[in-house]
């Protein structure tokens, strides 16, 4: 059989991931801060893109209108005004301010003093804008600066100060020493005992507890500073694991004290600061900005709107494109301008499609979780991505990207869109399924309301939930309880008994 080459034509459909399509998919999962950075980068690369901020434009126009009357021009002076008359007017005004007559100067002094006191403490910046000196806040003292000031007074030898600075460099934000004494000694060419001695001196710095290597040492340093590190307290600090497990019987034997003394010692431990360095933390938490706002409508429904502050306003400068493209004759420049125009148009369409998709998904979530918005978390329905995707006619992956890093402002607070997607727990009476978040809330409330003499075990919680129509296993209750950082029934019973005794 002979082999031969031949040409064939075939038609087929395939989904090709173009760069523009990949950009649209990427924009869906970006938060508003990431989207702002992305748009800024595109504006820097593309000369046809322009950001529009109506608020800033309006304020700029208002400032210009207010500044026009004050910015006089000598050429627009009224008729009859000459340079001599203007100079004379200025001279006479200066004479009134600084008169030659001492008596007149004394009479003007109180008025000038009153004006000086009543004048606002403002100056003019380089750009002509008002500058308020009272708005200047001093820089917050950092942990490094606070320790550095104490090092200067604690050590007089340059070598000791150098070692202390090396030790301070290994402090974490909580004030704990995370370095190695031997490694620092080898790096500085000194004895490890000398580094340990300087570390002991640094452990006496303010606030007490700095330069500790673990929690127990941090508590010991603070107790020593309060002159409360007796043998019983040292034994208690050395057995923090038993204290975390609320094993009071073992602690009483190890410390050699009765129950009343043990409770007093625990009270002193609670008054200590386990992270003394956090008092100098200068970081600030950024406020969460909601992408979607939900408000009650007059007809009893809900109004879902996009937050305009999270939507970048970008326009394509078509006029600039027409001006530049009409003057250039270079084919490379024409191709560059065409690519910029295509990219700018695609970006604006992608941003518009992103906004429409977010609004569509958020509206469906609000429709599905109407009971939660009206009555609270107990009425949160089980929901998954597939339910929303089928309801709005989109792919499940698209809904997943839209709900990533997006927040919704509701009358009950700000929630991430992923919060409304919860697992389903079957009902014990063949009724409607329950949301896992609603079940978690029930467990938390039941534990908060339990009495010291009637602490609920996981089995008791399962039985109570089943009576309430929730079919749940014991291991699921334990998983939810541990996820909320709630101790076991044995530990809670010990703690509640101790608190009851301390309250007597």
C-alpha positions as CSV (number, residue, x, y, z in Angstrom):
1,X,0.0,0.0,0.0
2,X,1.6,3.3,-1.1
3,X,1.7,6.3,1.1
4,X,0.8,9.7,-0.3
5,X,0.3,13.2,1.0
6,X,-2.9,15.1,0.5
7,X,-4.7,18.3,1.8
8,X,-8.0,18.2,3.6
9,X,-10.2,21.1,4.9
10,X,-12.1,20.6,8.2
11,X,-14.3,22.8,10.3
12,X,-14.4,22.6,14.1
13,X,-15.4,24.7,17.1
14,X,-13.0,25.3,19.9
15,X,-12.7,27.7,22.8
16,X,-9.5,29.7,22.6
17,X,-8.3,31.6,25.6
18,X,-7.4,34.9,24.1
19,X,-5.5,37.5,26.2
20,X,-8.6,39.6,26.4
21,X,-10.7,36.7,27.6
22,X,-8.1,35.8,30.2
23,X,-8.1,39.5,31.4
24,X,-11.9,39.4,31.8
25,X,-11.7,36.3,33.8
26,X,-9.0,37.7,36.0
27,X,-11.0,40.9,36.6
28,X,-13.9,38.9,38.1
29,X,-11.9,37.6,41.1
30,X,-10.0,40.8,41.9
31,X,-10.9,42.7,45.0
32,X,-11.6,46.5,44.6
33,X,-8.1,47.3,45.8
34,X,-6.5,44.9,43.4
35,X,-8.7,46.2,40.7
36,X,-7.6,49.8,41.4
37,X,-3.9,48.8,41.1
38,X,-4.6,46.9,37.9
39,X,-6.4,49.9,36.3
40,X,-3.6,52.2,37.4
41,X,-1.1,50.0,35.6
42,X,-3.2,49.9,32.5
43,X,-3.5,53.7,32.5
44,X,0.3,54.0,32.7
45,X,0.7,51.7,29.8
46,X,-2.1,52.9,27.6
47,X,-2.2,56.7,26.7
48,X,-5.8,56.4,25.5
49,X,-7.2,55.5,29.0
50,X,-8.3,58.2,31.3
51,X,-9.6,57.9,34.9
52,X,-12.7,60.0,35.7
53,X,-13.4,61.0,39.3
54,X,-16.5,63.2,39.4
55,X,-16.0,64.2,43.0
56,X,-12.5,65.4,42.5
57,X,-13.4,67.2,39.3
58,X,-16.3,69.0,41.1
59,X,-14.1,70.0,44.0
60,X,-11.3,71.2,41.7
61,X,-13.8,73.4,39.7
62,X,-15.2,74.8,43.0
63,X,-11.7,75.6,44.2
64,X,-10.9,77.4,41.0
65,X,-14.1,79.4,41.2
66,X,-13.4,80.4,44.8
67,X,-9.8,81.3,43.9
68,X,-10.6,83.6,40.9
69,X,-11.8,86.7,42.8
70,X,-8.7,86.5,45.1
71,X,-6.2,86.2,42.4
72,X,-6.2,89.8,41.1
73,X,-4.2,91.0,38.1
74,X,-2.6,94.5,37.9
75,X,-3.6,94.8,34.3
76,X,-7.3,94.5,35.4
77,X,-7.1,97.3,37.9
78,X,-9.9,99.9,37.8
79,X,-9.5,103.0,35.6
80,X,-7.4,105.7,37.2
81,X,-5.2,103.4,39.2
82,X,-1.5,103.9,38.6
83,X,1.6,102.3,40.0
84,X,2.2,105.4,42.1
85,X,-1.3,105.4,43.6
86,X,-1.1,101.7,44.3
87,X,2.3,102.2,46.0
88,X,0.9,105.0,48.0
89,X,-1.9,102.9,49.2
90,X,0.4,100.2,50.3
91,X,2.7,102.7,52.0
92,X,-0.3,104.2,53.9
93,X,-1.5,100.8,54.9
94,X,1.9,99.9,56.2
95,X,2.1,103.2,58.2
96,X,-1.2,102.3,59.8
97,X,0.1,98.9,60.9
98,X,3.5,100.2,62.1
99,X,2.9,103.8,63.1
100,X,5.7,106.1,64.2
101,X,3.7,107.4,67.2
102,X,4.5,105.2,70.2
103,X,1.1,106.0,71.7
104,X,-0.7,104.9,68.5
105,X,1.4,101.8,68.4
106,X,0.4,101.0,72.0
107,X,-3.2,101.4,71.1
108,X,-3.0,99.1,68.2
109,X,-1.0,96.5,70.1
110,X,-4.1,94.9,71.9
111,X,-6.0,94.7,68.6
112,X,-3.0,93.0,66.8
113,X,-2.6,90.7,69.7
114,X,-6.2,89.7,69.6
115,X,-6.1,89.1,65.9
116,X,-2.9,87.0,66.3
117,X,-4.5,84.8,68.9
118,X,-7.7,84.4,67.0
119,X,-6.0,83.6,63.7
120,X,-6.0,80.0,62.7
121,X,-2.7,78.1,62.9
122,X,-2.5,77.6,59.2
123,X,0.2,78.2,56.7
124,X,0.5,77.9,52.9
125,X,2.2,74.9,51.4
126,X,4.3,74.9,48.2
127,X,1.3,74.2,46.1
128,X,-0.6,77.2,47.6
129,X,-3.0,75.0,49.6
130,X,-3.7,75.7,53.3
131,X,-1.7,73.7,55.8
132,X,-2.8,73.2,59.3
133,X,0.0,72.7,61.8
134,X,-2.4,71.4,64.4
135,X,-3.2,68.4,62.2
136,X,0.4,67.1,62.4
137,X,0.6,64.1,64.7
138,X,3.8,62.8,66.2
139,X,5.1,59.5,64.9
140,X,4.1,56.6,67.1
141,X,6.9,55.2,69.2
142,X,8.0,51.8,67.9
143,X,9.3,48.9,69.9
144,X,12.7,49.3,68.3
145,X,12.9,52.9,69.3
146,X,11.7,52.2,72.8
147,X,14.3,49.5,73.4
148,X,17.0,51.6,71.7
149,X,16.5,54.4,74.2
150,X,16.9,52.0,77.1
151,X,20.0,50.4,75.7
152,X,21.7,53.7,75.6
153,X,21.2,54.2,79.4
154,X,21.7,50.6,80.4
155,X,25.1,50.0,78.8
156,X,28.1,52.4,78.7
157,X,30.5,50.2,76.8
158,X,30.3,50.3,73.0
159,X,30.7,46.5,72.7
160,X,27.8,45.9,75.1
161,X,25.6,48.3,73.2
162,X,26.4,46.5,69.9
163,X,25.4,43.1,71.4
164,X,22.2,44.6,72.9
165,X,21.3,46.0,69.5
166,X,21.8,42.6,67.9
167,X,19.5,41.1,70.5
168,X,16.9,43.8,69.9
169,X,17.0,43.0,66.2
170,X,15.7,39.5,67.0
171,X,12.6,40.8,68.8
172,X,9.3,39.9,67.2
173,X,6.2,42.1,67.3
174,X,5.1,40.6,70.6
175,X,8.4,41.4,72.3
176,X,9.8,37.9,72.4
177,X,13.4,37.1,71.6
178,X,13.6,34.8,68.7
179,X,17.3,34.6,68.1
180,X,20.0,32.2,69.3
181,X,22.6,33.4,71.9
182,X,25.3,31.1,70.5
183,X,24.8,32.2,66.9
184,X,25.0,35.9,67.9
185,X,28.1,35.3,69.9
186,X,29.8,33.6,67.0
187,X,28.8,36.3,64.6
188,X,30.1,39.1,66.9
189,X,33.2,37.1,67.9
190,X,32.4,37.2,71.6
191,X,31.6,34.7,74.4
192,X,28.1,33.2,74.7
193,X,28.2,33.9,78.4
194,X,28.6,37.6,77.7
195,X,25.7,37.6,75.3
196,X,23.6,35.8,77.9
197,X,24.5,38.4,80.6
198,X,23.5,41.3,78.3
199,X,20.3,39.4,77.5
200,X,19.5,39.1,81.2
201,X,20.0,42.9,81.6
202,X,17.7,43.5,78.6
203,X,15.0,41.3,80.2
204,X,14.7,44.0,82.9
205,X,13.6,46.7,80.4
206,X,10.2,48.3,80.4
207,X,7.6,47.0,79.9
208,X,8.3,43.9,81.9
209,X,8.4,40.7,79.8
210,X,10.5,41.9,76.9
211,X,13.2,39.7,75.6
212,X,11.5,36.6,76.9
213,X,12.1,33.4,74.9
214,X,8.7,31.8,75.7
215,X,5.5,32.5,77.4
216,X,6.5,31.0,80.8
217,X,9.6,33.2,80.9
218,X,7.6,36.3,79.9
219,X,5.2,35.6,82.8
220,X,8.2,35.0,85.2
221,X,9.8,38.3,84.3
222,X,6.6,40.2,85.0
223,X,6.0,38.4,88.3
224,X,9.6,39.0,89.4
225,X,9.1,42.7,88.7
226,X,6.1,42.6,90.9
227,X,8.0,40.6,93.6
228,X,5.4,37.8,93.3
229,X,7.6,35.0,92.0
230,X,7.5,32.7,95.0
231,X,7.9,28.9,94.8
232,X,4.2,28.3,94.4
233,X,3.8,30.8,91.6
234,X,7.0,29.5,89.9
235,X,5.5,26.0,90.0
236,X,2.2,27.3,88.5
237,X,4.1,29.1,85.7
238,X,6.1,26.0,85.0
239,X,2.9,24.0,84.4
240,X,1.0,26.2,82.0
241,X,-0.3,23.1,80.1
242,X,-2.1,21.9,83.2
243,X,-3.5,25.4,83.7
244,X,-4.8,25.4,80.1
245,X,-6.5,22.0,80.7
246,X,-8.1,23.4,83.9
247,X,-6.5,20.5,85.9
248,X,-6.8,22.2,89.2
249,X,-6.3,19.1,91.3
250,X,-2.9,18.5,89.8
251,X,-1.9,22.1,90.1
252,X,-2.9,22.2,93.8
253,X,-0.6,19.3,94.5
254,X,2.3,20.7,92.5
255,X,2.0,24.2,94.0
256,X,1.3,23.0,97.5
257,X,-1.7,25.4,98.0
258,X,-5.4,25.1,98.6
259,X,-8.1,25.9,96.1
260,X,-8.6,29.5,97.3
261,X,-4.9,30.3,97.0
262,X,-4.8,28.7,93.5
263,X,-7.7,30.9,92.4
264,X,-5.9,34.0,93.6
265,X,-2.7,32.9,91.8
266,X,-4.7,32.4,88.6
267,X,-6.2,35.8,88.9
268,X,-2.7,37.3,89.1
269,X,-1.7,35.3,86.0
270,X,-4.7,36.7,84.1
271,X,-3.6,40.3,85.0
272,X,-0.2,39.8,83.2
273,X,0.4,40.7,79.6
274,X,1.5,37.7,77.5
275,X,2.5,40.0,74.5
276,X,4.1,43.1,76.0
277,X,5.5,44.3,72.6
278,X,2.1,44.7,71.0
279,X,1.7,48.0,72.9
280,X,4.1,49.5,70.4
281,X,2.6,48.0,67.2
282,X,2.0,50.8,64.8
283,X,0.0,48.9,62.2
284,X,-3.6,49.9,61.6
285,X,-6.4,47.7,60.3
286,X,-8.0,48.7,57.0
287,X,-11.7,49.1,57.1
288,X,-13.6,46.7,54.9
289,X,-15.3,48.4,52.0
290,X,-18.4,46.7,50.7
291,X,-18.7,46.0,47.0
292,X,-22.5,45.6,47.2
293,X,-25.1,47.5,49.3
294,X,-28.4,46.0,50.3
295,X,-31.2,48.2,51.5
296,X,-34.9,47.6,52.3
297,X,-37.2,48.9,49.6
298,X,-40.6,50.6,50.2
299,X,-42.5,47.5,48.9
300,X,-40.9,45.2,51.4
301,X,-38.3,43.8,49.0
302,X,-34.6,44.5,48.9
303,X,-32.7,47.0,46.8
304,X,-29.3,45.7,45.7
305,X,-26.8,48.3,44.4
306,X,-23.1,48.4,43.6
307,X,-20.9,50.6,45.7
308,X,-19.7,53.3,43.4
309,X,-16.5,53.9,45.4
310,X,-15.3,50.4,44.5
311,X,-15.9,50.8,40.7
312,X,-13.1,52.5,38.8
313,X,-14.4,55.0,36.2
314,X,-12.3,54.7,33.1
315,X,-13.0,56.3,29.7
316,X,-11.4,55.9,26.3
317,X,-10.0,59.2,25.0
318,X,-11.3,58.9,21.4
319,X,-10.6,62.6,20.7
320,X,-6.9,62.2,21.5
321,X,-6.8,59.0,19.4
322,X,-8.3,60.9,16.4
323,X,-5.8,63.7,16.8
324,X,-2.7,61.6,17.0
325,X,-3.7,59.0,14.4
326,X,-4.5,61.7,11.9
327,X,-1.0,63.2,12.2
328,X,1.2,60.1,12.2
329,X,2.4,58.4,9.1
330,X,4.6,55.7,10.7
331,X,3.0,52.2,10.3
332,X,4.4,51.1,13.7
333,X,2.9,54.1,15.4
334,X,-0.5,53.4,13.7
335,X,-0.3,49.8,14.8
336,X,0.6,50.8,18.4
337,X,-2.4,53.2,18.5
338,X,-4.7,50.6,17.1
339,X,-3.6,48.1,19.8
340,X,-4.1,50.7,22.5
341,X,-7.6,51.5,21.3
342,X,-8.5,47.9,21.2
343,X,-7.1,47.2,24.6
344,X,-8.8,50.3,26.1
345,X,-12.2,49.4,24.6
346,X,-11.9,45.8,25.9
347,X,-11.0,47.0,29.4
348,X,-14.0,49.3,29.6
349,X,-16.3,46.5,28.4
350,X,-14.7,44.1,30.9
351,X,-15.2,46.4,33.8
352,X,-18.8,46.9,32.8
353,X,-19.4,43.2,32.4
354,X,-17.7,42.6,35.8
355,X,-20.0,45.1,37.5
356,X,-23.1,43.5,35.9
357,X,-22.0,40.0,36.9
358,X,-21.4,41.0,40.5
359,X,-24.8,42.7,40.7
360,X,-26.5,39.7,39.1
361,X,-24.9,37.2,41.6
362,X,-25.5,39.4,44.6
363,X,-29.1,39.9,43.7
364,X,-29.6,36.1,43.5
365,X,-27.9,35.6,46.9
366,X,-30.2,38.2,48.4
367,X,-33.2,36.5,46.9
368,X,-32.1,33.1,48.3
369,X,-31.2,34.5,51.8
370,X,-34.2,36.8,52.3
371,X,-35.0,35.0,55.6
372,X,-31.6,35.7,57.0
373,X,-31.8,39.4,56.2
374,X,-35.2,39.6,57.9
375,X,-34.8,37.3,61.0
376,X,-31.1,36.6,61.5
377,X,-28.6,33.8,61.3
378,X,-31.0,31.1,62.6
379,X,-32.8,31.5,59.3
380,X,-29.7,31.2,57.0
381,X,-30.5,28.7,54.3
382,X,-28.0,26.1,53.0
383,X,-26.6,27.3,49.7
384,X,-23.9,26.3,47.2
385,X,-22.4,27.7,44.1
386,X,-24.4,25.4,41.8
387,X,-27.7,26.7,43.1
388,X,-26.8,30.3,42.2
389,X,-25.2,29.4,38.9
390,X,-28.2,27.5,37.7
391,X,-30.6,30.3,38.8
392,X,-28.7,33.0,36.9
393,X,-27.6,30.9,33.9
394,X,-23.8,31.1,34.6
395,X,-21.1,28.6,35.1
396,X,-20.2,27.6,38.6
397,X,-16.6,28.7,38.2
398,X,-17.8,32.2,37.3
399,X,-19.9,32.5,40.4
400,X,-16.9,31.3,42.4
401,X,-14.7,34.0,41.0
402,X,-17.3,36.7,41.6
403,X,-17.8,35.8,45.2
404,X,-14.1,35.8,45.9
405,X,-12.9,38.8,48.0
406,X,-16.2,40.6,47.7
407,X,-18.2,42.0,50.6
408,X,-21.9,42.9,51.0
409,X,-23.3,45.6,53.3
410,X,-26.6,44.5,54.7
411,X,-28.8,45.8,57.6
412,X,-27.3,43.0,59.7
413,X,-23.7,44.0,59.0
414,X,-20.9,43.5,56.4
415,X,-20.5,39.9,55.2
416,X,-18.2,38.3,52.6
417,X,-20.2,36.8,49.8
418,X,-18.8,33.4,50.6
419,X,-20.5,33.6,54.0
420,X,-23.9,33.0,52.4
421,X,-22.7,29.7,51.0
422,X,-22.9,27.1,53.7
423,X,-23.2,23.3,53.9
424,X,-26.5,21.5,54.4
425,X,-27.4,19.5,57.5
426,X,-30.4,17.3,57.2
427,X,-33.4,17.6,59.3
428,X,-34.4,14.9,61.7
429,X,-38.1,15.2,60.9
430,X,-37.7,15.0,57.1
431,X,-38.2,18.8,57.0
432,X,-36.2,21.5,55.4
433,X,-32.4,21.2,55.7
434,X,-30.5,23.5,58.1
435,X,-27.4,25.6,57.4
436,X,-24.2,24.7,59.1
437,X,-23.7,28.3,60.2
438,X,-27.2,28.3,61.9
439,X,-26.3,25.1,63.7
440,X,-23.0,26.6,64.9
441,X,-24.9,29.5,66.3
442,X,-27.3,27.1,68.1
443,X,-24.3,25.3,69.7
444,X,-22.7,28.5,70.8
445,X,-25.8,29.8,72.4
446,X,-26.5,26.6,74.2
447,X,-23.0,26.5,75.7
448,X,-23.2,30.2,76.7
449,X,-26.4,29.6,78.6
450,X,-25.3,26.5,80.5
451,X,-25.1,26.6,84.2
452,X,-22.0,25.5,86.3
453,X,-23.9,22.5,87.7
454,X,-25.3,21.4,84.3
455,X,-22.5,21.6,81.7
456,X,-23.6,20.1,78.4
457,X,-21.5,17.3,76.9
458,X,-21.3,16.8,73.2
459,X,-23.8,13.9,73.5
460,X,-26.2,16.2,75.3
461,X,-25.9,18.9,72.6
462,X,-26.6,16.3,69.9
463,X,-29.7,15.2,71.8
464,X,-30.9,18.8,72.2
465,X,-30.3,19.5,68.5
466,X,-32.1,16.4,67.4
467,X,-35.1,17.4,69.5
468,X,-34.9,20.7,67.7
469,X,-35.1,19.0,64.3
470,X,-31.4,18.9,63.4
471,X,-30.0,15.5,62.4
472,X,-26.3,15.8,63.4
473,X,-23.5,13.4,64.5
474,X,-21.5,13.8,67.7
475,X,-18.2,14.2,65.7
476,X,-19.8,17.1,63.8
477,X,-20.7,18.8,67.1
478,X,-17.1,18.4,68.3
479,X,-15.7,19.7,65.1
480,X,-18.0,22.8,65.2
481,X,-17.2,23.4,68.9
482,X,-13.4,23.2,68.3
483,X,-13.8,25.5,65.3
484,X,-15.3,28.1,67.6
485,X,-12.4,27.7,70.2
486,X,-14.8,26.3,72.8
487,X,-13.3,23.9,75.4
488,X,-14.6,20.5,76.1
489,X,-17.3,19.8,78.7
490,X,-14.7,18.6,81.2
491,X,-12.6,21.8,80.9
492,X,-15.7,24.0,81.0
493,X,-17.0,22.3,84.1
494,X,-13.7,22.9,85.9
495,X,-13.5,26.5,84.9
496,X,-17.1,27.3,85.8
497,X,-16.7,25.7,89.2
498,X,-13.5,27.7,89.8
499,X,-15.3,30.9,88.8
500,X,-18.2,30.1,91.0
501,X,-15.9,29.6,94.0
502,X,-14.0,32.8,93.2
503,X,-17.3,34.7,93.1
504,X,-18.2,33.7,96.6
